[in-house]
Amino acid sequence: MIKEEPQGPVIPATMKAAVWDGEGARLNVESIPTPEPQKDEALVKIAACGVCHSDLHVMKGEVAFPSPAVLGHEISGTIVAIGEGTFHSERAVGDRVVGAFIMPCTKCDSCSKGRDDLCELFFQENRLHGNLFDGTSRLRRSDNSRLSMYSMAGMAEYAVVPLSALASVPDELPLEEAAVLGCAAFTAFGAVTRSARLEAGESVAIVAVGGVGSSLIQVAKFAGAAPIIAIDISDAKLAAAKSLGADFTINSGTEDAVEAVRRLTGGRGANVAFEALGHPATFAQAISLLSEGGRMVAVGIAAGAQTASVPITPLVRRGQSIVGSFGARTRSDLPLVVDMAKTGGYALDQVVTRKYPLADVQKAFTAMEKGEIHGRAIVCPEQLTPWTPDEGSHQLENLTRANAL
């Protein structure tokens, strides 16, 4: 049963969702029953869901996940219902919220220690089996067959999200663009503040400046890093990185990145290097950029069981370290990520560069796979037509009008 506020929102019996059948990188939009939240869960009407490489890895079979499934793990929207039996929650029907892709159970040993990013039940039930914490999915097809959930399964008109994974979005922030706070910004925040333990004045090199890499630039700048050096093989992405706050850019396809980083850091190398692609070559490159005692933070998810070669002796003699970073700590850090955006430390309007209607979700992932998206694209269920900033104010005006309908 659903616990609703008196005279609350009308929740339709069915909704549109992008379903992955497990056969290639293909999504099909179909009508399925609207899910119902259970205790300590909310039903969120989706304003937007981010288009992320992690979903593409799943669709291409590079990350194991049970199919059929609804993907999408970076969402914003409005709470329209809270599950029956929920007695203590800071969230309420009508709240504007953002959801983190790491959904902590709050009860396992890791969560009890504040390590939401290592939640045992989340990885066991959701990432391995496509369930929520009770071992079941909230989604099914119209024929009553099961659908797996990748995080909250946000590529749909509605999603069930554990209340522990939600934070409020203030009115000052645009709700659609705020979706990227739950993965791109959240991932970068965890990498910079938790894994790298970045201190003001430290030099930073960021290898691969797509969606997460672009976010790393902003969060590193917010933390006081200097200089910030962006490295990629795309001049367009490097130009975007410069506009987001990178002090220097290096096209590693035409320039020796190691020599350039040393030149820009007075011969020392970077105090911290972030790798945001998950490719063996860029992983090794990030390590090669480090200073004495430098830290390399691996952020990108690799395809399949890829490995990278690490020179052992330089790592030992120079006192360097390598650490993985999956994301931030949801309950403590997601509100901080929202505050960062609210105070101007994270420019949502610059990160989100394309918007697609749910009907065009396949086009969004195809464009991302081709490298056509600089920054982040989002899918907006209520949007009627695609939009990019380059299309001008007239298209933006039409989009705003369409979203108001």
URBELMO-V337090 format. One record per pair of residues at least 12 apart in sequence whose C-alpha atoms are under 10 Angstrom apart, sorted by the first residue. I is the first residue (numbers start at 0). J is the second residue. If there is no record, write none. Layout:
# URBELMO-V337090
i: [I/I]
j: [J/J]
This chain:
# URBELMO-V337090
i: [0/0/0/0/0/0/0/0/1/1/1/1/1/1/1/1/1/1/1/1/1/2/2/2/2/2/2/2/2/2/2/2/2/2/3/3/3/3/3/3/3/4/4/4/4/4/4/7/7/7/7/8/8/8/8/8/9/9/10/10/10/10/10/10/10/10/11/11/11/11/12/12/12/12/12/13/13/13/13/13/13/13/13/13/13/14/14/14/14/14/14/14/14/14/14/15/15/15/15/15/15/15/15/15/15/15/15/15/15/16/16/16/16/16/16/16/16/16/16/16/16/16/16/16/16/16/16/16/16/16/17/17/17/17/17/17/17/17/17/17/17/17/17/17/17/17/17/18/18/18/18/18/18/18/18/18/18/18/18/18/19/19/19/19/19/19/19/19/19/19/20/20/20/20/20/20/20/21/21/21/21/21/21/21/21/21/22/22/22/22/22/23/23/23/23/23/24/24/24/24/24/24/24/24/24/24/24/25/25/25/25/25/25/25/25/26/26/26/26/26/26/26/26/26/26/26/27/27/27/27/27/28/28/28/28/28/28/28/28/29/29/29/29/30/30/30/30/31/31/31/31/31/31/31/31/32/32/32/32/32/32/32/33/33/33/33/33/33/33/33/33/33/34/34/34/34/34/34/34/35/35/35/35/35/35/35/35/35/36/36/36/36/36/36/36/36/36/37/37/37/37/37/37/37/37/37/37/37/38/38/38/38/38/38/38/38/39/39/39/39/39/39/39/39/39/39/39/39/40/40/40/40/40/40/40/40/40/40/40/40/40/40/40/41/41/41/41/41/41/41/41/41/41/41/41/41/41/41/41/41/41/41/42/42/42/42/42/42/42/42/42/42/42/42/42/42/43/43/43/43/43/43/43/43/43/43/43/43/43/43/43/43/43/43/43/43/43/43/43/44/44/44/44/44/44/44/44/44/44/44/44/44/44/44/44/44/45/45/45/45/45/45/45/45/45/45/45/45/45/45/45/45/45/45/45/45/46/46/46/46/46/46/46/46/46/46/46/46/46/46/46/46/46/46/46/46/46/46/46/47/47/47/47/47/47/47/47/47/47/47/47/47/47/47/47/47/47/47/47/47/47/47/47/47/47/47/48/48/48/48/48/48/48/48/48/48/48/48/48/48/48/48/48/48/48/48/48/48/48/48/48/48/48/48/49/49/49/49/49/49/49/49/49/49/49/49/49/49/49/49/49/49/49/49/49/49/49/49/49/50/50/50/50/50/50/50/50/50/50/50/50/50/50/50/50/50/50/50/50/50/50/51/51/51/51/51/51/51/51/51/51/51/51/51/51/51/52/52/52/52/52/52/52/52/52/53/53/53/53/53/53/53/54/54/54/54/54/54/55/55/55/55/55/55/55/56/56/56/56/57/57/57/57/58/58/59/59/60/60/61/61/61/61/61/61/62/62/62/62/62/62/63/63/63/63/64/64/64/64/64/64/64/64/65/65/65/65/65/65/65/65/65/65/66/66/66/66/66/66/66/67/67/67/67/67/67/67/67/68/68/68/68/68/68/68/68/68/68/69/69/69/69/69/69/69/69/69/69/69/69/69/69/70/70/70/70/70/70/70/70/70/70/71/71/71/71/71/71/71/71/71/71/71/72/72/72/72/72/72/72/72/72/72/72/72/72/72/72/72/73/73/73/73/73/73/73/73/73/73/73/73/73/73/73/73/73/73/73/74/74/74/74/74/74/74/74/74/74/74/74/74/74/74/74/74/74/74/74/74/74/74/74/74/75/75/75/75/75/75/75/75/75/75/75/75/75/75/75/75/75/75/75/75/76/76/76/76/76/76/76/76/76/76/76/76/76/76/76/76/77/77/77/77/77/77/77/77/77/77/77/78/78/78/78/78/78/78/78/78/78/78/78/79/79/79/79/79/79/80/80/80/81/81/81/81/82/82/82/85/88/88/89/89/89/89/89/90/90/90/90/90/91/91/94/94/94/94/95/95/95/95/95/95/95/95/96/96/96/96/96/96/96/96/96/96/96/97/97/97/97/97/97/97/97/97/97/97/97/97/97/97/97/98/98/98/98/98/98/98/98/98/98/98/98/98/98/98/98/98/98/98/98/98/99/99/99/99/99/99/99/99/99/99/99/99/99/99/99/99/99/99/99/99/99/99/99/99/100/100/100/100/100/100/100/100/100/100/100/100/100/100/100/100/100/100/101/101/101/101/101/101/101/101/101/101/101/101/101/101/101/101/101/101/101/101/101/101/102/102/102/102/102/102/102/102/102/102/102/102/102/102/102/102/102/102/102/102/103/103/103/103/103/103/103/103/103/103/103/103/103/103/103/103/104/104/104/104/104/104/104/104/104/104/104/105/105/105/105/105/105/105/106/106/106/107/107/107/108/110/110/110/113/113/113/113/114/114/114/114/114/115/115/115/115/115/115/115/115/115/116/116/116/116/116/116/116/116/117/117/117/117/118/120/120/120/121/122/124/124/125/125/125/125/125/126/126/126/126/127/128/128/128/129/129/129/129/129/129/129/130/130/130/130/130/130/131/131/131/131/131/131/131/131/132/135/135/136/136/136/136/137/137/137/137/137/138/138/138/150/151/153/154/154/154/154/154/154/155/155/155/155/156/156/156/156/157/162/163/163/164/164/164/164/164/165/165/165/165/165/166/166/166/166/166/166/166/166/166/166/167/167/167/168/168/168/168/168/168/169/169/169/170/171/171/171/172/172/172/172/172/172/172/173/173/175/175/175/175/175/175/176/176/176/176/176/176/176/176/176/176/176/176/177/177/177/177/177/177/178/178/178/178/178/179/179/179/179/179/179/179/179/179/180/180/180/180/180/180/180/180/180/181/181/181/181/181/181/182/182/182/182/182/182/182/183/183/183/183/183/183/183/183/183/183/183/184/184/184/184/184/184/184/184/184/184/184/184/184/184/184/184/184/184/185/185/185/185/185/185/185/185/185/185/185/185/185/185/185/186/186/186/186/186/186/186/186/186/186/186/186/187/187/187/187/187/187/187/187/187/187/187/187/187/187/187/187/187/187/188/188/188/188/188/188/188/188/188/188/188/188/188/188/188/188/189/189/189/189/189/189/189/189/189/189/189/189/190/190/190/190/190/190/190/190/190/190/190/190/190/191/191/191/191/191/191/191/191/191/191/191/191/191/191/191/192/192/192/192/192/193/193/193/193/193/194/194/194/194/194/194/194/194/194/194/194/194/195/195/195/195/195/195/195/195/195/195/195/195/195/195/196/196/196/197/197/197/197/197/197/197/198/198/198/198/198/198/198/199/199/199/199/199/199/199/200/200/200/200/200/200/200/200/201/201/201/201/201/201/201/201/201/201/202/202/202/202/202/202/202/202/202/202/202/202/202/202/202/202/202/202/202/203/203/203/203/203/203/203/203/203/203/203/203/203/203/203/203/203/203/203/203/203/203/203/203/203/204/204/204/204/204/204/204/204/204/204/204/204/204/204/204/204/204/204/204/204/204/204/204/204/204/204/205/205/205/205/205/205/205/205/205/205/205/205/205/205/205/205/205/205/205/206/206/206/206/206/206/206/206/206/206/206/206/206/206/206/206/206/206/206/206/207/207/207/207/207/207/207/207/207/207/207/207/207/207/207/207/207/208/208/208/208/208/208/208/208/208/208/208/208/208/208/209/209/209/209/209/209/209/209/209/209/209/209/209/209/209/210/210/210/210/210/210/210/210/210/210/210/211/211/211/211/211/211/211/211/212/212/212/212/212/212/212/212/212/212/212/212/213/213/213/213/213/213/213/213/213/213/213/213/213/213/213/213/214/214/214/214/214/214/214/214/215/215/215/215/215/215/215/215/215/215/216/216/216/216/216/216/216/216/216/216/217/217/217/217/217/217/217/217/217/217/218/218/218/218/218/218/219/219/219/220/220/220/220/220/220/221/221/221/221/221/222/224/224/224/225/225/225/225/225/226/226/226/226/226/226/226/227/227/227/227/227/227/227/227/227/227/227/227/228/228/228/228/228/228/228/228/228/228/228/228/228/228/229/229/229/229/229/229/229/229/229/229/229/230/230/230/230/230/230/230/230/230/230/230/230/231/231/231/231/231/231/231/232/232/232/232/232/232/233/233/233/233/233/233/234/234/234/234/235/235/235/236/236/236/236/236/236/236/237/237/237/238/239/239/239/239/240/240/240/242/243/243/243/243/246/247/247/247/248/251/256/256/256/256/257/257/257/257/257/257/257/258/259/260/260/260/260/261/261/261/264/266/267/267/267/267/267/268/268/268/268/268/268/269/269/269/269/269/269/269/269/269/269/269/270/270/270/270/270/270/270/270/270/271/271/271/271/271/271/271/271/271/271/271/271/271/272/272/272/272/272/272/272/272/272/272/272/272/272/273/273/273/273/273/273/273/273/273/273/273/273/273/274/274/274/274/274/274/274/274/275/275/275/275/275/275/276/276/276/276/276/276/277/277/277/277/277/277/277/277/277/278/278/278/278/278/278/278/279/279/279/279/279/279/279/280/280/280/281/281/281/282/282/282/282/282/282/282/282/282/282/283/283/283/283/283/284/285/286/286/286/286/286/286/286/286/287/287/287/287/289/289/289/289/290/290/290/291/291/291/291/291/291/292/292/292/292/292/292/292/293/293/293/293/293/293/294/294/294/294/294/295/295/295/295/295/296/296/296/296/296/297/297/297/297/297/298/298/298/298/298/299/299/299/300/300/300/309/347/348/349/349/349/349/350/350/350/350/351/351/351/351/351/351/351/351/352/352/352/352/352/352/352/352/352/352/353/353/353/353/353/353/353/353/353/353/353/353/354/354/354/354/354/354/354/354/354/354/354/354/355/355/355/355/355/355/355/355/355/355/355/355/356/356/356/356/356/356/356/356/356/356/357/357/357/357/357/357/357/357/357/358/358/358/358/358/358/358/359/359/359/359/359/359/360/360/360/360/362/363/363/363/363/364/372/379/380/381/381/381/381/381/382/382/382/382/382/382/382/383/383/383/383/384/384/384/385/386]
j: [35/36/37/38/81/82/83/84/34/35/36/37/38/41/42/79/80/81/82/83/84/35/36/37/38/41/79/80/81/82/83/84/85/92/79/80/81/82/83/91/92/79/80/81/91/92/93/79/80/92/93/78/79/80/92/93/79/80/33/34/35/42/44/79/80/157/32/33/34/157/31/32/33/34/35/29/30/31/32/33/34/140/141/156/157/29/30/31/32/33/34/155/156/157/158/27/28/29/30/31/32/33/154/155/156/157/357/358/380/28/29/30/31/32/33/68/69/70/140/152/153/154/155/156/157/158/357/358/360/380/29/30/31/68/69/70/71/152/153/154/155/156/357/358/359/360/361/30/31/66/67/68/69/70/140/146/147/152/154/155/57/58/65/66/67/68/69/70/146/147/58/65/66/67/68/69/146/57/58/59/60/64/65/66/67/68/58/59/60/66/67/55/57/58/59/60/54/55/56/57/58/59/60/361/364/365/368/55/58/59/360/361/362/364/365/58/68/69/70/154/358/359/360/361/362/364/69/358/359/360/361/69/154/155/357/358/359/360/361/140/141/155/358/140/141/155/156/138/139/140/141/142/143/146/155/137/138/139/140/141/142/143/137/138/139/140/141/155/156/157/158/159/136/137/138/139/157/158/159/80/81/82/83/137/138/157/158/159/80/81/82/83/137/158/159/160/161/80/81/82/83/84/85/133/137/159/160/161/81/82/83/84/85/86/161/162/81/82/83/84/85/86/87/88/160/161/162/163/80/81/82/83/84/85/88/131/159/160/161/162/163/164/165/77/78/79/80/81/82/83/85/90/91/92/158/159/160/161/162/163/164/165/76/77/78/79/80/81/82/92/157/158/159/160/161/162/74/75/76/77/78/79/80/81/92/93/94/95/96/97/98/151/153/156/157/158/159/160/165/74/75/76/77/78/79/80/93/95/96/153/155/156/157/158/159/380/74/75/76/77/78/96/97/153/154/155/156/157/158/174/175/178/378/379/380/381/74/75/76/77/95/96/97/153/155/156/157/174/175/176/177/178/377/378/379/380/381/382/402/71/73/74/75/76/97/153/154/155/156/174/175/176/177/178/179/354/355/356/357/376/377/378/379/380/381/382/70/71/72/73/74/75/76/97/98/152/153/154/155/156/175/176/177/178/179/181/354/355/357/376/377/378/379/380/71/72/73/74/75/153/154/175/176/177/178/179/180/181/182/183/210/351/354/363/375/376/377/378/379/70/71/72/73/74/154/178/179/183/210/353/354/355/360/363/364/367/372/375/376/377/378/71/72/73/179/182/183/210/211/363/364/367/368/375/376/377/209/210/211/276/299/300/364/367/368/70/71/72/299/300/301/302/69/70/71/72/149/364/70/71/302/364/365/367/368/300/301/302/303/70/149/302/303/70/364/302/303/302/303/300/301/302/303/304/305/126/300/301/302/303/304/126/127/128/303/125/126/127/128/129/147/148/149/125/126/127/128/129/130/146/147/148/149/128/129/145/146/147/148/149/129/139/140/144/145/146/147/148/129/136/138/139/145/146/147/148/149/152/129/138/139/146/147/148/149/150/151/152/153/154/155/158/129/147/148/149/150/151/152/153/154/155/100/148/149/150/151/152/153/154/155/158/378/98/99/100/101/102/148/149/150/151/152/153/154/178/179/181/182/97/98/99/100/101/150/151/152/153/154/177/178/179/180/181/182/183/185/377/96/97/98/99/100/151/152/153/154/155/158/160/165/174/175/176/177/178/179/180/181/182/377/378/379/95/96/97/98/99/153/165/166/167/168/173/174/175/176/177/178/179/180/181/379/93/94/95/96/97/98/156/157/158/167/168/174/175/177/178/379/91/92/93/94/95/96/97/157/167/168/174/90/91/92/93/94/95/96/157/158/159/160/165/91/92/93/94/95/157/92/93/159/159/160/161/162/159/161/162/162/162/163/162/163/165/166/167/162/163/165/166/167/162/167/166/167/168/169/165/166/167/168/169/170/174/177/164/165/166/167/168/169/174/177/178/181/337/164/165/166/167/168/174/175/177/178/179/180/181/182/333/334/337/150/151/153/160/161/162/163/164/165/166/167/168/177/178/179/180/181/182/185/329/333/150/151/160/161/163/164/165/166/178/179/180/181/182/183/184/185/186/326/327/328/329/330/332/333/116/149/150/151/152/153/160/164/165/180/181/182/183/185/186/326/327/329/115/116/117/118/121/122/125/126/150/151/163/164/181/182/185/186/325/326/327/328/329/330/115/116/118/120/121/122/125/131/132/150/151/160/161/162/163/164/165/328/329/330/115/116/117/118/119/120/121/122/132/161/162/163/164/328/329/330/118/119/120/121/131/132/133/161/162/163/164/118/119/120/121/163/164/330/118/119/120/119/120/121/120/328/329/330/328/329/330/331/327/328/329/330/331/163/164/326/327/328/329/330/331/332/189/324/325/326/327/328/329/330/325/326/327/328/328/132/133/134/150/150/136/150/147/148/149/150/151/147/148/149/150/149/147/148/149/146/147/148/149/150/151/152/146/147/148/149/150/151/147/148/149/150/151/159/160/161/161/147/148/148/149/151/159/151/152/158/159/160/152/158/159/164/164/378/357/360/377/378/379/380/357/378/379/380/357/379/380/381/380/330/329/330/181/328/329/330/333/181/329/330/333/334/181/329/330/331/332/333/334/335/336/337/333/334/337/180/334/337/338/340/341/337/338/341/341/340/341/342/337/338/340/341/342/347/348/347/348/347/351/354/377/378/379/346/347/348/349/350/351/352/354/375/376/377/379/337/340/347/348/351/377/347/351/377/378/379/210/211/214/347/350/351/375/376/377/214/333/334/336/337/339/340/345/347/326/327/329/333/336/337/210/211/214/325/326/327/333/209/210/211/212/213/214/215/326/350/374/375/210/211/212/213/214/215/217/218/326/327/333/336/337/339/340/345/347/350/211/214/215/218/325/326/327/328/329/332/333/334/335/336/337/211/212/214/215/298/299/324/325/326/327/328/336/210/211/212/213/214/215/216/217/218/219/273/275/298/324/325/326/327/336/214/215/217/218/219/221/222/324/326/327/328/332/333/335/336/339/215/218/298/324/325/326/327/328/329/332/333/336/215/218/219/273/296/297/298/322/323/324/325/326/327/203/215/216/218/219/220/221/222/224/271/273/296/324/326/327/218/219/222/327/332/324/326/327/328/332/294/295/296/297/298/321/322/323/324/325/326/327/270/271/272/273/293/294/295/296/297/320/321/322/323/324/222/271/294/219/222/223/224/270/271/294/219/222/223/224/225/270/271/219/220/221/222/223/224/225/220/222/223/224/225/226/227/270/219/222/223/224/225/226/227/269/270/271/219/223/224/225/226/227/228/260/263/264/267/268/269/270/271/272/289/290/293/215/216/219/220/224/225/226/227/228/229/245/246/260/264/268/269/270/271/272/273/288/289/293/294/295/216/219/224/225/226/227/228/229/230/245/247/248/249/256/260/268/269/270/271/272/273/274/285/288/289/295/219/227/228/229/230/231/240/245/248/269/271/272/273/274/275/285/288/295/296/228/229/230/231/232/249/251/256/272/273/274/275/276/281/282/284/285/288/297/299/229/230/231/232/233/236/237/251/273/274/275/276/277/278/281/285/299/229/230/231/232/233/236/237/239/240/274/275/276/373/374/231/233/236/237/239/240/275/276/350/367/370/372/373/374/375/236/275/276/350/351/367/372/373/374/375/376/274/275/276/298/299/350/374/375/229/230/231/236/240/273/274/275/276/298/299/374/229/236/237/239/240/241/242/243/244/245/275/349/350/373/374/375/240/243/345/346/347/350/374/375/227/229/240/243/245/273/274/275/298/345/228/229/240/241/243/244/245/246/273/345/240/243/244/245/339/340/344/345/346/350/244/336/339/340/344/345/244/245/344/243/244/245/246/344/345/244/339/343/344/345/344/245/270/271/245/246/264/269/270/244/245/246/247/263/264/269/240/241/244/245/246/247/248/263/264/269/271/272/240/241/244/245/246/247/248/249/259/260/263/264/269/272/241/244/245/246/247/248/249/250/251/260/273/245/247/248/249/250/251/252/256/260/274/281/285/248/249/250/251/252/256/281/249/250/251/252/253/254/249/250/251/252/370/373/248/249/250/252/371/372/373/248/250/370/371/372/373/374/249/250/373/373/349/350/373/374/350/373/374/349/345/346/349/350/263/259/260/263/260/284/284/285/287/288/269/284/285/286/287/288/289/288/288/287/288/289/290/288/289/290/290/290/288/289/290/291/293/287/288/289/290/291/293/285/286/287/288/289/290/291/292/293/294/295/288/289/290/291/292/293/294/295/319/285/286/288/289/290/292/293/294/295/296/319/320/321/284/285/286/287/288/289/290/293/294/295/296/297/321/285/286/288/294/295/296/297/298/299/321/322/323/324/286/295/296/297/298/299/300/323/296/297/298/299/300/301/297/298/299/300/301/302/297/298/299/300/301/302/305/306/307/299/300/301/302/305/306/307/301/302/305/306/307/308/309/306/307/308/297/299/307/295/296/297/298/299/301/306/307/308/309/295/307/308/309/310/309/297/308/309/310/313/314/319/320/321/309/310/313/314/314/317/319/320/317/318/319/313/314/316/317/318/319/314/315/316/317/318/319/320/314/317/318/319/320/321/318/319/320/321/322/319/320/321/322/323/320/321/322/323/324/321/322/323/324/325/322/323/324/325/326/323/324/325/323/324/325/321/375/388/373/374/375/388/373/374/375/376/372/373/374/375/376/377/387/388/372/373/374/375/376/377/386/387/388/389/372/373/374/375/376/377/378/385/386/387/388/389/375/376/377/378/379/382/384/385/386/387/388/398/376/377/378/379/380/381/382/383/384/385/386/387/377/378/379/380/381/382/383/384/385/386/377/378/379/380/381/382/383/384/385/378/379/380/382/383/384/385/378/379/380/383/384/385/377/378/379/380/385/376/377/378/385/376/387/402/402/398/401/402/403/404/398/399/400/401/402/403/404/397/398/401/402/397/398/401/398/398]
